[in-house]
Amino acid sequence: MAQEELSKRIDDVHRRLDDLRADVLQLRQEVTQLRQEMGTGFAQLRQEMKEGDTALRQDIERRSSQFFWQLNIWFAILALLMTVYRFLR
């Protein structure tokens, strides 16, 4: 009787180990899938950051160009006003 009970317990342990192995394999697959998804996500993030950086540089260049044009126009207007003032004086 003790032998039968021991045999049942050993079979139960084997069954539990098989279940545990299946769970570990499933967990490994899920971790692998998560790693792949994270890798893809990081690659997309890097690409978006690169595109955003390019767009930001273009915007800065456009704004600085506009600023310098405006500055040149204001200096020309100032020079013209100073010339007119000296001429009228």
Residue pairs with C-beta under 8 A, 6 or more apart in sequence:
none
